[in-house]
């Protein structure tokens, strides 16, 4: 039996995960992390989280399970580490993933540190991913349901945390299974809609949110050759691969739609072009988090290697994994968790719309090998 601190968001997943931890015989204490600076606001349908309803739902779930329950006010930490970083990254012309940032700095680092300080053995969350005991220790794997798998956003937690995390929903076949279990247990959150999009922008209007934080800065929309095509109110309103909302004065000569290829903070320009210009086959990353340096195959001790056809990279939370043609890294053997490490992957197949600031997660089969932050992507030699 372990002493387990269960994160209760107020949703169905975390409630069922905590209930399963109780069933496993652990001594479970529930905690709701209040992340909103305005907790008395209500949810807007499926949008938003950490509202007054969520805290109440978490408390009721804990009462039904018969476990102690506490609320931790982490709004200040969330503002500094997630929201301020989100705004700063956009100001730098990058496209951040706040869910990855939240999992790294709030849901795992802060939660885990507090749990250890209070004498807990592990933390429990309702993420759809699995921790499997392997020959060299615990491994992070994809969840059984590919539609709900959240291993992509959990990869950033680092190797050292794997032995101190419980993910009871990793083997769940579907969300329907979890909802049915919640209903059978009498948990009132069984029909609660999933939250989605960016939790701290409950109305879904990211442009308005950034405008309130960054203001307006008129600039040019240009072609790759520098031809002025239109104007915009700030490059931070655009991200690589975007098609809608460009407000270009005239159509392309061939009549095809244009897409955002890059943003240039130094000149406040947004570069647009044909869809094929979005294709890249080489991605350079920094801040590598190795979860499985023991499972890099022929990559284990060198700086560069080939023969990586059994390694895949995923650049979006629910994107398709793409096979690698080669992998270059600086410090896999050291298994560093953050820092000045670097990673470059060359893809066996080109992909489109890769933006700086997003996460690249390496997989071998279902196992997470590592995670890194994308710095740039390009069309390498030999790319048509």
C-alpha positions in Angstrom: 0.0 0.0 0.0 1.2 3.5 -0.8 0.2 7.0 0.4 -1.2 8.5 -2.8 -2.1 12.2 -3.6 -4.8 12.1 -6.2 -5.3 15.2 -8.4 -9.0 15.8 -8.7 -9.8 18.3 -11.5 -13.6 18.0 -11.0 -13.9 15.9 -14.2 -14.8 12.3 -14.7 -11.3 11.0 -15.6 -9.5 12.1 -12.4 -12.4 10.9 -10.3 -12.4 7.4 -11.7 -8.6 7.3 -11.5 -8.7 8.2 -7.8 -11.4 5.6 -7.2 -9.3 2.9 -8.9 -6.4 3.9 -6.6 -8.7 3.5 -3.6 -9.7 0.0 -4.9 -6.1 -0.9 -5.2 -5.7 -0.5 -1.5 -3.8 2.7 -1.4 -4.3 5.4 1.2 -5.6 8.2 -1.1 -6.0 11.9 -0.4 -7.7 14.1 -3.0 -6.5 17.6 -3.9 -8.0 20.1 -6.3 -5.5 22.5 -7.9 -7.2 25.8 -8.3 -5.4 27.4 -11.2 -7.8 30.2 -12.2 -7.3 33.8 -10.9 -11.0 34.1 -11.1 -12.3 30.9 -9.6 -15.8 32.1 -9.1 -16.3 32.3 -12.9 -18.5 29.5 -14.4 -17.5 27.1 -17.1 -18.6 28.0 -20.7 -20.0 24.6 -21.8 -17.0 22.4 -22.5 -14.5 25.3 -22.3 -12.4 26.3 -19.3 -11.5 24.6 -16.1 -10.8 25.3 -12.5 -14.1 27.0 -12.1 -16.3 27.1 -8.9 -18.2 24.1 -10.4 -15.1 22.1 -10.9 -14.0 22.6 -7.3 -17.4 21.6 -6.1 -17.5 18.5 -8.4 -14.1 17.4 -7.1 -15.2 17.8 -3.5 -18.4 15.7 -4.1 -16.4 13.0 -5.8 -14.0 12.8 -2.9 -16.9 12.6 -0.5 -18.5 9.7 -2.4 -15.1 7.9 -2.4 -14.7 8.6 1.3 -11.3 10.2 1.0 -9.9 13.4 2.5 -10.1 16.4 0.2 -8.2 19.7 0.0 -8.0 22.7 -2.4 -4.6 24.2 -3.2 -4.5 27.7 -4.7 -1.9 27.5 -7.4 -3.3 30.4 -9.5 -0.2 32.5 -9.0 2.1 29.7 -10.1 -0.1 29.0 -13.1 -0.1 32.6 -14.1 3.7 32.9 -14.0 4.7 29.5 -15.4 1.9 28.9 -18.0 0.0 32.0 -18.9 2.9 34.5 -18.9 5.0 32.0 -20.8 2.2 31.5 -23.3 2.1 35.3 -24.0 5.9 35.6 -24.1 6.3 32.7 -26.6 3.8 34.3 -29.0 5.6 37.6 -28.6 8.7 35.8 -29.8 6.9 34.4 -32.9 6.5 30.9 -31.5 3.5 28.7 -31.0 3.5 27.3 -27.4 1.6 24.3 -26.1 0.3 25.4 -22.7 -0.9 21.9 -21.8 2.7 20.6 -22.0 3.9 23.5 -19.9 1.1 23.0 -17.3 1.9 19.3 -17.0 5.6 20.0 -16.6 5.5 22.9 -14.1 2.2 22.6 -12.3 0.6 19.2 -12.5 3.8 17.3 -12.0 6.6 19.4 -10.7 4.6 21.4 -8.2 2.2 18.6 -7.3 5.1 16.1 -7.0 7.2 18.4 -4.9 4.4 19.1 -2.5 3.5 15.4 -2.4 7.0 14.4 -1.4 7.2 17.2 1.2 4.0 15.8 2.8 5.2 12.3 2.8 3.2 10.8 -0.1 4.7 8.0 -2.1 3.1 8.8 -5.4 0.7 11.1 -7.2 -2.3 9.9 -9.2 -3.9 11.6 -12.2 -6.6 10.8 -14.8 -4.3 11.0 -17.9 -4.8 8.4 -20.6 -1.3 6.9 -20.6 0.5 3.9 -19.0 3.5 3.4 -16.9 4.9 -0.1 -17.5 7.7 -1.7 -15.4 10.5 -2.6 -17.9 13.9 -4.2 -17.6 15.6 -0.9 -16.8 12.8 0.5 -14.7 9.4 2.2 -15.3 8.5 3.2 -18.8 6.0 5.7 -20.2 3.7 4.2 -22.9 0.7 5.3 -24.9 -2.8 4.8 -23.4 -4.8 1.9 -24.7 -7.3 4.2 -26.4 -5.6 6.0 -29.3 -8.3 8.6 -29.4 -7.6 9.6 -25.8 -3.9 8.9 -25.5 -2.1 11.7 -23.6 1.4 10.4 -23.5 2.4 13.3 -25.8 1.8 15.9 -23.1 3.2 13.7 -20.3 6.6 13.1 -21.9 7.9 16.3 -20.4 7.6 15.0 -16.8 11.0 13.3 -17.0 12.3 9.9 -16.3 12.8 10.4 -12.5 9.0 11.0 -12.0 7.9 7.7 -13.6 8.3 5.7 -10.4 6.2 8.2 -8.4 3.2 8.5 -10.7 0.0 6.4 -11.0 -2.0 6.5 -14.2 -4.9 4.2 -13.5 -6.7 5.0 -16.8 -3.9 3.9 -19.1 -5.6 0.6 -19.9 -9.1 2.1 -20.4 -10.4 1.1 -23.8 -12.5 4.2 -24.3 -13.9 7.3 -22.6 -17.3 5.5 -22.7 -15.8 2.8 -20.4 -14.7 5.5 -17.9 -18.0 7.3 -18.0 -19.9 4.0 -17.4 -17.7 3.2 -14.5 -18.2 6.6 -13.0 -22.0 6.1 -13.2 -21.8 2.7 -11.6 -19.8 4.2 -8.8 -22.4 6.9 -8.3 -20.0 9.7 -9.2 -22.0 12.7 -10.3 -19.5 13.8 -12.9 -20.2 10.8 -15.2 -22.0 13.0 -17.8 -19.8 16.1 -17.4 -18.5 17.3 -20.8 -14.8 17.1 -21.5 -12.9 20.4 -21.3 -10.9 21.3 -24.4 -9.0 24.1 -26.1 -6.9 26.4 -23.9 -8.4 26.3 -20.4 -7.5 29.9 -19.5 -9.2 31.2 -22.6 -12.7 29.8 -21.9 -14.4 31.7 -24.8 -11.9 30.3 -27.3 -10.9 33.7 -28.6 -7.1 33.4 -28.5 -6.6 36.5 -30.7 -8.6 38.7 -28.3 -6.7 37.2 -25.3 -3.3 38.1 -26.9 -4.6 41.5 -28.0 -5.5 42.3 -24.4 -2.0 41.3 -23.3 0.2 42.4 -26.3 -1.9 45.2 -27.8 -1.9 45.9 -31.5 1.1 46.4 -33.8 0.2 46.9 -37.5 2.5 45.1 -40.0 2.7 43.6 -43.4 1.7 40.2 -44.8 4.2 39.3 -47.5 5.1 36.6 -50.0 8.3 34.5 -49.6 9.8 37.0 -52.1 8.9 40.0 -49.9 5.9 41.2 -52.0 3.4 43.0 -49.8 0.0 41.2 -49.9 -1.9 42.7 -47.0 -1.7 43.9 -43.5 -2.2 42.6 -40.0 -2.5 43.9 -36.4 0.4 41.9 -34.9 2.4 38.9 -36.0 1.5 37.0 -32.7 -2.0 36.5 -34.1 -0.7 34.0 -36.6 0.9 30.6 -36.5 2.5 28.3 -39.0 0.0 26.5 -41.2 -2.8 29.0 -40.6 -5.1 29.6 -43.5 -8.1 31.5 -42.2 -8.2 35.1 -41.1 -5.3 36.3 -43.3 -7.2 39.2 -44.9 -5.1 39.3 -48.0 -5.9 42.0 -50.5 -5.8 39.9 -53.6 -5.9 36.1 -54.5 -2.8 34.2 -55.5 -2.1 34.1 -59.2 -2.9 30.4 -59.4 -6.1 30.9 -57.4 -5.0 28.6 -54.6 -5.2 29.4 -50.9 -2.2 30.8 -49.0 -0.9 29.6 -45.6 1.2 31.1 -43.0 4.8 29.9 -43.5 6.5 31.9 -40.8 6.3 35.0 -38.6 9.1 37.5 -38.3 9.1 39.4 -35.0 12.1 41.6 -35.9 10.2 43.1 -38.8 6.6 42.4 -37.7 5.9 40.5 -40.9 3.8 37.4 -41.6 5.0 35.3 -44.5 2.4 33.4 -46.5 2.7 31.0 -49.5 1.5 27.9 -51.1 0.7 24.8 -49.1 3.6 22.8 -50.4 6.0 25.3 -48.9 4.8 24.1 -45.5 6.4 20.7 -46.0 9.5 20.0 -43.9 11.7 16.9 -43.4 14.1 18.1 -40.8 13.3 19.4 -37.3 15.9 20.9 -34.9 15.0 20.8 -31.1 16.4 21.9 -27.8 15.7 21.2 -24.1 15.6 17.4 -24.6 14.0 15.3 -21.9 15.1 11.7 -22.2 12.8 9.1 -20.8 14.4 6.0 -22.3 18.1 6.6 -23.2 18.5 2.8 -22.7 16.1 2.2 -25.6 17.8 4.2 -28.4 19.2 1.1 -30.1 22.2 2.0 -32.2 21.8 5.7 -31.0 22.8 5.0 -27.5 26.4 6.3 -27.4 26.9 8.3 -30.5 26.2 11.9 -31.6 24.6 10.9 -34.9 23.3 7.7 -36.4 21.0 6.1 -38.9 18.9 3.0 -38.9 16.1 4.7 -37.0 13.2 3.2 -39.0 11.6 1.9 -35.8 11.6 5.3 -34.2 8.8 7.8 -34.8 8.2 11.4 -34.0 4.9 13.1 -33.1 4.6 16.9 -33.3 1.0 17.4 -32.2 -1.0 16.1 -29.3 -3.1 13.9 -31.6 -1.0 14.0 -34.7 0.1 11.0 -36.7 3.6 9.7 -35.7 6.1 10.0 -38.6 9.0 7.5 -39.1 12.5 8.9 -38.8 15.3 8.6 -41.4 18.0 9.7 -39.0 18.5 11.1 -35.5 21.3 13.4 -34.2 21.6 14.1 -30.5 24.0 15.6 -28.0 23.6 13.8 -24.7 21.2 10.8 -24.7 23.6 8.8 -22.6 23.5 11.4 -19.9 19.7 11.1 -19.7 19.4 14.8 -19.0 16.0 16.2 -18.1 16.1 19.7 -19.6 19.1 21.9 -20.1 21.2 22.8 -23.1 20.7 19.5 -24.9 19.9 19.3 -28.6 18.2 17.0 -31.0 17.8 16.9 -34.8 15.5 14.5 -36.5 15.3 13.9 -40.2 12.0 12.5 -41.3 11.4 9.6 -43.7 8.3 11.4 -44.9 7.7 15.2 -45.0 5.1 16.8 -42.8 3.4 20.2 -42.8 2.8 23.0 -40.4 5.6 22.4 -37.9 5.9 25.5 -35.6 8.7 26.5 -33.3 7.6 26.2 -29.6 5.7 23.0 -30.0 6.9 19.6 -28.6 8.4 16.8 -30.6 8.0 13.5 -28.9 9.9 10.3 -29.9 8.3 6.9 -29.7 9.4 3.3 -30.3 6.2 1.4 -30.7 4.0 2.6 -27.8 7.0 3.6 -25.6 7.9 7.3 -25.2 11.7 7.7 -25.8 12.1 11.4 -25.3 10.6 14.9 -25.7 12.1 18.2 -27.0 11.0 21.7 -27.9 11.0 22.5 -31.6 13.2 25.4 -32.5 13.0 25.3 -36.3 12.0 23.1 -39.2 13.2 23.1 -42.8 13.2 21.4 -46.1 16.4 19.5 -46.1 18.6 18.5 -49.0 16.9 16.1 -51.4 13.4 17.5 -50.6 11.4 18.2 -53.7 
